[in-house]
């Protein structure tokens, strides 16, 4: 019997220790890497011997100059150096961790294996470099004419692409002169690569001429030049497309005016019920469907101490909180309750709030109003003081990464942009901004007034792209400005008492007693 007990203990201990060790896949990779190191050492020796044998053959005479100029023999030395590094990393970092077999060293082992893997990969690249170079030069010698013709086609396609981009970019610079320097700077590397490609094409043509006249052609220069031209074409195509796409952003304009706000509040009530006549204690929990409540009820519930009892039940409901608040929850005390249970307590399971905005959108001169758009609480809080203001501005002549997301008086970010209007003078000689027809709705939103030069300069100089700006003096905007309270009194926000809120909401605090009853239920 003692031996059987001891066997079971040892078996459980063995299984426990096995479960605490390193994952099998990592240990397997470690074993594989050790074998790969040995295989790579053999591969280096074999490739080096094969190359040395090749240097003594008659065929090598065609490659001797390239081998000397490009130091082919050094490739094997570099491959061996990298292999030695992989071996050292394995012995000093991988092997000890595998030997320890501790689960908390998984991260260290993963990093160590990646390090060895990288050394092995690069070592193999150098090991194969000579064979790949010889194969490339052989192909170039055999197909020089076809390679150069392909390069000619790529060169022509590249130049055509550059010309197409130049036309598009020149137009953008003329339409938006303020972006000319930026466009030139971004186009400069593309033009430089085109110049390098032109030089590569000349080299390829010169070597092809020597090839066709049976002169001493440099096939490394010919082949590498043709390869570079194909690679440059791909790079140029991607770069031109990206720059044209970015430049195209200058021709797109949109704005978002916050036109209304709404918060829907929800409370979830839980119930614990029991049978006082039962022989054994037995509690039954039930979670009611979430109920939408008004802000006052939400605030009251959110402020309750942890484990507060909402109500009790024994034949009738006995609210422990404000009766009006309890009634607003519309709780049927016996809903889905066992017919045996004769007593219950009600507690707060969860609180939630959902946030919405309505916007006036202006996109490329076309105005539309949205329905309610769900937003997260952080965004709602960020713009709660910005009712009636522009909260997103992307004027013509700006890139997408220059979007203004700070609240501004309606359309302020579009002032001083000739695409939207012009400066005019009033009877007193003061400069004010006159909107073109399709953008005149900004003046309607701002209550029929005008932006004067001083208003715009103050925002542009001190606030633009840095912080919200609500105006100054009598010309102020936003939720709690005189204009905001008057103009948006009929909005959902205004009708639901948003303007009358005097203290910060506690909607984010929730209740402490969520997810379970207050305790102490039962007989």
VEXPA-46343 format. One record per residue (C-alpha): residue in one letter; x, y, z. Coordinates in Angstrom, 3 decimals. Example, Ala and Ser with C-alpha at 12.3 -4.5 7.8 and 13.67 -1.06 7.14 Angstrom:
2
NODE  res        px        py        pz
NODE    A    12.300    -4.500     7.800
NODE    S    13.670    -1.060     7.140
END
This chain:
523
NODE  res        px        py        pz
NODE    X     0.000     0.000     0.000
NODE    X     2.844     2.387     0.894
NODE    X     4.543     1.724    -2.434
NODE    X     1.321     2.448    -4.295
NODE    X     0.848     5.759    -2.488
NODE    X     4.475     6.707    -3.167
NODE    X     4.057     5.838    -6.869
NODE    X     0.974     8.056    -7.156
NODE    X     2.751    10.941    -5.424
NODE    X     5.749    10.647    -7.764
NODE    X     3.469    10.432   -10.810
NODE    X     1.526    13.575    -9.793
NODE    X     4.799    15.392    -9.052
NODE    X     6.201    14.368   -12.440
NODE    X     3.098    15.581   -14.279
NODE    X     3.133    18.837   -12.308
NODE    X     6.771    19.542   -13.128
NODE    X     6.196    18.681   -16.784
NODE    X     3.331    21.162   -16.951
NODE    X     5.546    23.909   -15.505
NODE    X     8.288    23.512   -18.107
NODE    X     8.918    25.182   -21.447
NODE    X     6.393    24.702   -24.292
NODE    X     7.124    21.720   -26.523
NODE    X     7.241    23.810   -29.699
NODE    X    10.031    26.023   -28.333
NODE    X    12.069    23.063   -27.159
NODE    X    11.555    21.437   -30.554
NODE    X    12.765    24.587   -32.320
NODE    X    15.846    24.635   -30.083
NODE    X    16.672    21.052   -31.095
NODE    X    16.108    21.936   -34.752
NODE    X    18.368    24.986   -34.530
NODE    X    21.194    22.916   -33.085
NODE    X    20.946    20.586   -36.085
NODE    X    20.702    23.568   -38.485
NODE    X    23.946    24.973   -37.109
NODE    X    25.721    21.709   -37.877
NODE    X    24.085    21.502   -41.321
NODE    X    25.105    25.067   -42.104
NODE    X    28.729    24.360   -41.134
NODE    X    28.785    21.453   -43.575
NODE    X    27.136    23.543   -46.293
NODE    X    29.757    26.275   -45.973
NODE    X    32.567    23.729   -46.304
NODE    X    30.962    22.065   -49.321
NODE    X    30.244    25.334   -51.137
NODE    X    33.731    26.639   -50.412
NODE    X    35.372    23.458   -51.722
NODE    X    33.144    23.547   -54.816
NODE    X    34.118    27.162   -55.488
NODE    X    37.830    26.443   -55.071
NODE    X    37.444    23.583   -57.544
NODE    X    35.609    25.897   -59.946
NODE    X    38.465    28.427   -59.838
NODE    X    40.767    25.742   -61.296
NODE    X    38.465    24.997   -64.249
NODE    X    38.680    26.525   -67.719
NODE    X    35.202    28.015   -67.351
NODE    X    36.351    30.178   -64.450
NODE    X    38.353    32.432   -66.768
NODE    X    35.114    34.199   -67.777
NODE    X    34.378    35.007   -64.110
NODE    X    37.838    35.593   -62.676
NODE    X    37.720    39.383   -62.968
NODE    X    34.342    39.552   -61.249
NODE    X    35.459    37.203   -58.470
NODE    X    38.517    39.354   -57.783
NODE    X    36.680    42.689   -57.983
NODE    X    33.761    41.563   -55.839
NODE    X    35.863    39.490   -53.387
NODE    X    33.852    36.300   -53.748
NODE    X    36.172    34.375   -51.463
NODE    X    35.252    36.724   -48.593
NODE    X    31.631    35.614   -48.762
NODE    X    32.495    32.248   -47.206
NODE    X    34.493    33.926   -44.444
NODE    X    31.535    36.153   -43.646
NODE    X    29.215    33.131   -43.714
NODE    X    31.489    31.351   -41.215
NODE    X    31.685    34.419   -38.958
NODE    X    27.910    34.619   -38.794
NODE    X    27.661    30.883   -38.173
NODE    X    30.092    31.230   -35.270
NODE    X    27.880    33.964   -33.822
NODE    X    24.841    31.730   -34.120
NODE    X    26.713    28.911   -32.377
NODE    X    27.827    31.218   -29.554
NODE    X    24.297    32.582   -29.123
NODE    X    22.934    29.058   -29.019
NODE    X    25.464    27.771   -26.493
NODE    X    25.302    30.811   -24.195
NODE    X    21.626    31.783   -24.441
NODE    X    19.466    28.973   -25.814
NODE    X    21.009    25.821   -24.359
NODE    X    21.056    26.988   -20.687
NODE    X    17.373    27.990   -20.825
NODE    X    16.394    24.671   -22.403
NODE    X    18.368    22.868   -19.707
NODE    X    16.647    24.847   -16.904
NODE    X    13.252    24.101   -18.491
NODE    X    11.438    26.849   -16.569
NODE    X     8.166    28.238   -17.850
NODE    X     8.986    31.777   -16.719
NODE    X    11.854    31.870   -19.239
NODE    X     9.625    31.501   -22.299
NODE    X    10.152    35.149   -23.249
NODE    X    13.939    34.904   -22.952
NODE    X    14.010    31.711   -25.003
NODE    X    11.825    33.233   -27.738
NODE    X    14.212    36.187   -28.081
NODE    X    17.287    33.932   -28.039
NODE    X    15.868    31.619   -30.711
NODE    X    15.064    34.606   -32.940
NODE    X    18.644    35.822   -32.564
NODE    X    20.088    32.464   -33.601
NODE    X    17.595    32.236   -36.454
NODE    X    18.678    35.647   -37.803
NODE    X    22.383    34.715   -37.724
NODE    X    21.681    31.432   -39.520
NODE    X    19.586    33.107   -42.183
NODE    X    22.240    35.721   -42.981
NODE    X    24.993    33.111   -42.893
NODE    X    23.104    31.063   -45.467
NODE    X    22.651    34.115   -47.690
NODE    X    26.427    34.627   -47.815
NODE    X    26.983    30.904   -48.375
NODE    X    24.782    30.937   -51.485
NODE    X    25.944    34.316   -52.743
NODE    X    28.730    33.043   -55.022
NODE    X    26.553    30.426   -56.723
NODE    X    23.751    32.939   -57.236
NODE    X    26.188    35.510   -58.625
NODE    X    27.668    33.027   -61.082
NODE    X    24.177    31.985   -62.217
NODE    X    23.191    35.640   -62.671
NODE    X    26.279    36.424   -64.757
NODE    X    25.733    33.342   -66.906
NODE    X    22.169    34.408   -67.593
NODE    X    23.327    37.943   -68.415
NODE    X    25.954    36.664   -70.867
NODE    X    23.386    34.444   -72.578
NODE    X    20.514    36.963   -72.660
NODE    X    22.196    40.363   -72.701
NODE    X    20.105    41.674   -75.574
NODE    X    16.767    40.630   -74.042
NODE    X    17.755    42.021   -70.639
NODE    X    18.656    45.412   -72.064
NODE    X    15.467    45.503   -74.128
NODE    X    13.468    44.812   -70.952
NODE    X    15.402    47.596   -69.259
NODE    X    14.586    49.928   -72.169
NODE    X    10.887    49.169   -71.742
NODE    X    11.108    49.743   -67.983
NODE    X    13.057    52.965   -68.545
NODE    X    10.426    54.242   -70.966
NODE    X     7.608    53.338   -68.551
NODE    X     9.433    55.095   -65.727
NODE    X     9.856    58.305   -67.713
NODE    X     6.216    58.233   -68.790
NODE    X     5.172    57.850   -65.160
NODE    X     7.379    60.769   -64.114
NODE    X     5.886    62.968   -66.840
NODE    X     2.344    62.092   -65.753
NODE    X     3.140    62.950   -62.150
NODE    X     4.843    66.195   -63.151
NODE    X     1.685    67.397   -64.901
NODE    X    -0.481    66.599   -61.865
NODE    X     1.969    68.163   -59.416
NODE    X     2.498    71.326   -61.446
NODE    X    -1.245    71.885   -61.492
NODE    X    -1.427    71.370   -57.713
NODE    X     1.361    73.901   -57.195
NODE    X    -0.462    76.423   -59.358
NODE    X    -3.779    75.812   -57.560
NODE    X    -2.241    75.844   -54.082
NODE    X     0.989    77.894   -54.184
NODE    X     1.428    77.586   -50.430
NODE    X     2.120    73.873   -50.940
NODE    X     4.602    74.295   -53.812
NODE    X     7.690    73.956   -51.622
NODE    X     6.329    70.869   -49.890
NODE    X     5.435    69.226   -53.227
NODE    X     8.876    70.027   -54.654
NODE    X    10.607    68.555   -51.608
NODE    X     8.579    65.347   -51.823
NODE    X     9.102    65.046   -55.585
NODE    X    12.871    65.644   -55.371
NODE    X    13.826    62.061   -54.320
NODE    X    11.677    60.688   -57.131
NODE    X    13.430    62.896   -59.686
NODE    X    16.831    61.939   -58.259
NODE    X    16.023    58.250   -58.646
NODE    X    14.968    58.955   -62.228
NODE    X    18.368    60.552   -62.869
NODE    X    20.115    57.491   -61.395
NODE    X    18.010    55.314   -63.659
NODE    X    19.068    57.387   -66.676
NODE    X    22.720    56.760   -65.757
NODE    X    22.049    53.023   -65.311
NODE    X    20.413    52.883   -68.743
NODE    X    23.466    54.489   -70.354
NODE    X    25.715    51.912   -68.685
NODE    X    23.545    49.034   -69.886
NODE    X    23.507    50.372   -73.456
NODE    X    27.284    50.831   -73.512
NODE    X    27.920    47.296   -72.288
NODE    X    25.402    45.860   -74.763
NODE    X    27.260    47.614   -77.560
NODE    X    30.474    45.887   -76.451
NODE    X    28.642    42.593   -76.209
NODE    X    27.303    42.815   -79.774
NODE    X    30.741    43.756   -81.156
NODE    X    32.390    40.920   -79.222
NODE    X    34.407    43.426   -77.216
NODE    X    35.248    42.922   -73.551
NODE    X    31.794    43.634   -72.087
NODE    X    31.318    44.001   -68.319
NODE    X    28.365    41.707   -67.689
NODE    X    28.205    42.601   -64.026
NODE    X    27.634    46.251   -64.925
NODE    X    25.160    45.290   -67.643
NODE    X    23.147    42.897   -65.487
NODE    X    23.201    45.040   -62.343
NODE    X    22.147    48.128   -64.302
NODE    X    19.181    46.306   -65.865
NODE    X    18.157    44.940   -62.458
NODE    X    18.387    48.406   -60.907
NODE    X    16.198    49.889   -63.644
NODE    X    13.441    47.338   -63.027
NODE    X    13.667    47.903   -59.290
NODE    X    13.599    51.688   -59.735
NODE    X    10.501    51.470   -61.930
NODE    X     8.625    49.676   -59.160
NODE    X     9.843    52.196   -56.589
NODE    X     8.941    55.158   -58.809
NODE    X     5.461    53.836   -59.537
NODE    X     4.696    53.441   -55.837
NODE    X     6.233    56.790   -54.917
NODE    X     4.413    58.692   -57.671
NODE    X     1.085    57.081   -56.780
NODE    X     1.567    57.969   -53.096
NODE    X     2.519    61.577   -53.870
NODE    X    -0.381    62.027   -56.291
NODE    X    -2.766    60.601   -53.683
NODE    X    -1.434    62.987   -51.063
NODE    X    -1.609    65.936   -53.440
NODE    X    -5.174    64.950   -54.331
NODE    X    -6.105    65.596   -50.700
NODE    X    -5.630    69.316   -51.359
NODE    X    -8.741    69.244   -53.580
NODE    X   -10.996    67.779   -50.903
NODE    X   -12.743    69.821   -48.213
NODE    X   -15.014    68.853   -45.352
NODE    X   -16.124    70.113   -41.986
NODE    X   -18.211    68.880   -39.090
NODE    X   -20.354    71.197   -36.973
NODE    X   -21.697    69.809   -33.696
NODE    X   -25.455    70.362   -34.035
NODE    X   -26.870    68.438   -31.054
NODE    X   -25.860    66.122   -28.202
NODE    X   -27.583    63.347   -26.303
NODE    X   -26.835    60.958   -23.476
NODE    X   -29.013    57.919   -22.770
NODE    X   -28.689    56.527   -19.255
NODE    X   -29.334    52.923   -18.261
NODE    X   -29.568    51.044   -14.974
NODE    X   -29.651    47.304   -14.424
NODE    X   -31.242    45.938   -11.244
NODE    X   -30.607    42.558    -9.676
NODE    X   -32.823    40.628    -7.260
NODE    X   -32.036    37.984    -4.673
NODE    X   -35.089    36.042    -3.446
NODE    X   -35.598    33.160    -1.016
NODE    X   -38.187    31.017     0.739
NODE    X   -38.351    31.708     4.494
NODE    X   -40.109    28.378     5.072
NODE    X   -37.521    26.248     3.321
NODE    X   -35.600    23.707     5.390
NODE    X   -32.309    24.766     3.852
NODE    X   -31.038    28.237     2.859
NODE    X   -31.492    28.707    -0.874
NODE    X   -31.056    32.069    -2.667
NODE    X   -32.212    32.727    -6.213
NODE    X   -30.623    35.570    -8.178
NODE    X   -32.237    37.279   -11.142
NODE    X   -30.991    40.173   -13.318
NODE    X   -33.690    42.388   -14.821
NODE    X   -33.370    43.705   -18.375
NODE    X   -31.615    47.075   -18.446
NODE    X   -33.901    50.090   -17.951
NODE    X   -33.425    53.516   -19.486
NODE    X   -33.579    56.207   -16.783
NODE    X   -33.328    59.975   -16.663
NODE    X   -30.139    61.746   -15.662
NODE    X   -31.355    62.550   -12.135
NODE    X   -32.069    58.891   -11.392
NODE    X   -28.763    57.866   -12.910
NODE    X   -26.894    60.398   -10.773
NODE    X   -28.735    59.228    -7.655
NODE    X   -27.889    55.567    -8.315
NODE    X   -24.282    56.327    -9.210
NODE    X   -23.781    58.168    -5.938
NODE    X   -25.046    55.309    -3.745
NODE    X   -22.499    53.700    -1.386
NODE    X   -21.336    50.178    -2.105
NODE    X   -23.837    47.382    -1.399
NODE    X   -26.744    49.775    -0.934
NODE    X   -30.122    48.042    -0.847
NODE    X   -32.517    49.536    -3.402
NODE    X   -35.665    47.924    -2.061
NODE    X   -37.012    44.984    -0.127
NODE    X   -39.997    42.743    -0.837
NODE    X   -42.312    40.711     1.415
NODE    X   -45.718    40.699    -0.152
NODE    X   -45.185    44.353    -1.038
NODE    X   -42.228    46.410    -2.203
NODE    X   -40.508    48.640     0.343
NODE    X   -38.175    51.080    -1.483
NODE    X   -34.974    51.976     0.364
NODE    X   -34.183    54.832    -2.025
NODE    X   -36.199    57.788    -3.293
NODE    X   -39.651    56.450    -4.219
NODE    X   -39.819    58.421    -7.471
NODE    X   -36.426    57.061    -8.533
NODE    X   -37.491    53.509    -7.659
NODE    X   -40.742    53.905    -9.573
NODE    X   -38.846    55.117   -12.649
NODE    X   -37.053    51.760   -12.786
NODE    X   -40.411    50.055   -13.466
NODE    X   -39.499    46.879   -11.642
NODE    X   -42.059    44.061   -11.368
NODE    X   -40.956    42.579    -8.015
NODE    X   -42.072    39.016    -8.772
NODE    X   -40.967    38.810   -12.419
NODE    X   -39.513    35.307   -13.039
NODE    X   -39.478    34.654    -9.292
NODE    X   -40.086    31.167    -7.888
NODE    X   -43.587    30.730    -6.517
NODE    X   -42.000    29.328    -3.342
NODE    X   -40.001    32.503    -2.626
NODE    X   -41.731    34.961    -0.325
NODE    X   -39.025    37.544     0.324
NODE    X   -36.469    39.427    -1.812
NODE    X   -33.975    42.243    -1.928
NODE    X   -33.134    44.429    -4.933
NODE    X   -29.684    45.760    -5.700
NODE    X   -27.865    47.677    -8.431
NODE    X   -26.197    45.358   -10.928
NODE    X   -24.850    47.853   -13.464
NODE    X   -24.965    51.406   -14.774
NODE    X   -24.310    52.448   -18.319
NODE    X   -24.478    55.563   -20.480
NODE    X   -24.545    55.829   -24.268
NODE    X   -23.490    58.989   -26.048
NODE    X   -24.610    60.508   -29.348
NODE    X   -23.901    63.491   -31.571
NODE    X   -25.698    65.077   -34.484
NODE    X   -23.631    66.927   -37.059
NODE    X   -23.976    69.345   -39.923
NODE    X   -21.522    68.097   -42.524
NODE    X   -20.169    70.168   -45.384
NODE    X   -18.247    68.134   -47.932
NODE    X   -16.904    69.848   -51.037
NODE    X   -19.623    72.477   -50.769
NODE    X   -22.474    69.990   -50.231
NODE    X   -24.292    70.312   -46.908
NODE    X   -26.090    67.502   -45.090
NODE    X   -27.298    66.825   -41.570
NODE    X   -26.699    63.488   -39.881
NODE    X   -28.976    61.483   -37.629
NODE    X   -27.728    60.484   -34.187
NODE    X   -24.168    59.160   -34.378
NODE    X   -22.846    57.001   -31.477
NODE    X   -19.637    58.381   -29.955
NODE    X   -17.515    57.290   -27.030
NODE    X   -17.588    59.098   -23.716
NODE    X   -14.147    60.669   -24.144
NODE    X   -15.163    62.291   -27.432
NODE    X   -18.455    63.443   -25.921
NODE    X   -16.625    65.032   -22.994
NODE    X   -14.056    66.604   -25.304
NODE    X   -16.708    68.546   -27.215
NODE    X   -19.437    68.981   -24.598
NODE    X   -18.730    72.721   -24.519
NODE    X   -18.663    73.006   -28.333
NODE    X   -22.338    72.873   -29.346
NODE    X   -22.798    74.851   -32.562
NODE    X   -19.057    74.947   -33.270
NODE    X   -16.912    73.346   -35.945
NODE    X   -15.144    70.395   -34.337
NODE    X   -13.416    69.073   -37.474
NODE    X   -12.042    71.190   -40.297
NODE    X   -10.274    70.076   -43.469
NODE    X   -10.128    73.057   -45.853
NODE    X    -9.054    72.965   -49.480
NODE    X    -5.300    73.270   -49.740
NODE    X    -4.576    71.159   -46.646
NODE    X    -3.478    67.544   -46.309
NODE    X    -5.374    64.962   -44.279
NODE    X    -2.653    64.972   -41.629
NODE    X    -3.249    68.706   -41.160
NODE    X    -6.901    68.314   -40.118
NODE    X    -7.939    70.673   -37.325
NODE    X    -9.810    68.866   -34.556
NODE    X    -9.905    71.681   -32.003
NODE    X   -13.304    73.354   -31.597
NODE    X   -13.567    76.696   -33.400
NODE    X   -16.339    79.199   -34.123
NODE    X   -18.326    77.962   -37.157
NODE    X   -16.116    77.922   -40.258
NODE    X   -13.274    79.912   -38.681
NODE    X   -10.693    77.528   -40.196
NODE    X   -11.958    78.415   -43.703
NODE    X   -11.549    82.164   -43.329
NODE    X    -8.732    83.764   -45.374
NODE    X    -8.937    80.901   -47.891
NODE    X    -9.911    82.221   -51.363
NODE    X   -11.768    78.978   -52.111
NODE    X   -14.455    79.950   -49.587
NODE    X   -14.807    83.700   -49.734
NODE    X   -12.975    87.028   -49.687
NODE    X   -12.155    89.955   -47.448
NODE    X   -14.368    92.988   -47.880
NODE    X   -14.660    96.289   -46.026
NODE    X   -17.658    97.604   -44.131
NODE    X   -18.744   101.251   -44.032
NODE    X   -16.252   101.910   -41.253
NODE    X   -13.350   100.551   -43.290
NODE    X   -12.975    97.371   -41.222
NODE    X   -12.141    94.143   -43.043
NODE    X   -14.713    91.374   -42.654
NODE    X   -14.966    87.944   -44.262
NODE    X   -17.598    87.545   -46.962
NODE    X   -18.588    83.911   -47.655
NODE    X   -19.277    82.686   -51.169
NODE    X   -22.832    81.401   -51.693
NODE    X   -22.378    77.707   -50.997
NODE    X   -20.549    78.453   -47.743
NODE    X   -22.847    81.202   -46.493
NODE    X   -24.491    78.712   -44.139
NODE    X   -21.542    79.280   -41.802
NODE    X   -22.829    82.833   -41.338
NODE    X   -26.279    81.426   -40.557
NODE    X   -24.838    79.087   -37.929
NODE    X   -22.915    81.947   -36.332
NODE    X   -26.110    83.975   -35.954
NODE    X   -25.809    86.223   -38.987
NODE    X   -22.674    88.017   -37.882
NODE    X   -19.303    88.421   -39.549
NODE    X   -15.734    87.497   -38.751
NODE    X   -13.536    90.564   -38.727
NODE    X    -9.840    90.492   -39.433
NODE    X    -8.989    90.843   -35.763
NODE    X   -11.137    87.797   -34.856
NODE    X    -9.411    85.638   -37.400
NODE    X    -5.885    86.874   -36.647
NODE    X    -6.347    86.194   -32.931
NODE    X    -7.398    82.597   -33.590
NODE    X    -4.807    81.992   -36.301
NODE    X    -1.972    83.395   -34.220
NODE    X    -2.747    81.977   -30.776
NODE    X    -5.061    78.963   -31.096
NODE    X    -4.892    77.342   -34.529
NODE    X    -4.049    73.648   -34.254
NODE    X    -3.289    73.983   -30.538
NODE    X    -6.420    74.502   -28.441
NODE    X   -10.171    75.233   -28.668
NODE    X   -11.213    78.817   -29.331
NODE    X   -14.608    80.108   -28.237
NODE    X   -14.256    83.730   -29.355
NODE    X   -13.946    86.828   -27.195
NODE    X   -16.172    89.471   -25.698
NODE    X   -19.722    89.442   -27.014
NODE    X   -18.688    87.268   -29.978
NODE    X   -18.450    83.957   -28.175
NODE    X   -19.623    80.514   -29.228
NODE    X   -20.140    77.107   -27.718
NODE    X   -22.588    75.296   -25.475
NODE    X   -22.792    77.809   -22.628
NODE    X   -22.352    81.001   -24.614
NODE    X   -25.374    83.328   -24.859
NODE    X   -25.591    82.449   -28.548
NODE    X   -25.415    78.699   -27.859
NODE    X   -28.126    78.798   -25.189
NODE    X   -30.445    80.833   -27.397
NODE    X   -29.839    79.166   -30.758
NODE    X   -29.948    75.582   -29.412
NODE    X   -32.707    75.956   -26.831
NODE    X   -34.949    73.796   -29.042
NODE    X   -32.360    71.061   -29.528
NODE    X   -32.569    67.706   -27.782
NODE    X   -29.701    68.854   -25.574
NODE    X   -31.543    72.030   -24.637
NODE    X   -34.926    70.383   -24.076
NODE    X   -33.393    67.630   -21.930
NODE    X   -31.965    70.196   -19.518
NODE    X   -28.393    70.234   -20.737
NODE    X   -28.037    73.970   -20.254
NODE    X   -29.289    73.771   -16.686
NODE    X   -26.662    71.285   -15.497
NODE    X   -24.576    73.116   -12.917
NODE    X   -22.292    70.373   -11.636
NODE    X   -20.125    67.777   -13.393
NODE    X   -21.886    64.505   -14.100
NODE    X   -20.858    61.333   -12.329
NODE    X   -21.937    59.141   -15.216
NODE    X   -18.466    57.588   -15.488
NODE    X   -18.257    56.554   -11.845
NODE    X   -20.913    53.839   -11.883
NODE    X   -21.939    52.024    -8.736
NODE    X   -19.760    50.064    -6.384
NODE    X   -22.209    47.183    -5.937
NODE    X   -22.308    45.944    -9.542
NODE    X   -22.614    42.338   -10.546
NODE    X   -23.897    40.977    -7.232
NODE    X   -26.340    41.512    -4.396
NODE    X   -25.616    43.596    -1.309
NODE    X   -25.143    40.508     0.843
NODE    X   -27.010    39.434     3.914
NODE    X   -29.945    38.074     1.946
NODE    X   -31.829    35.021     3.070
NODE    X   -33.212    33.912     6.365
END
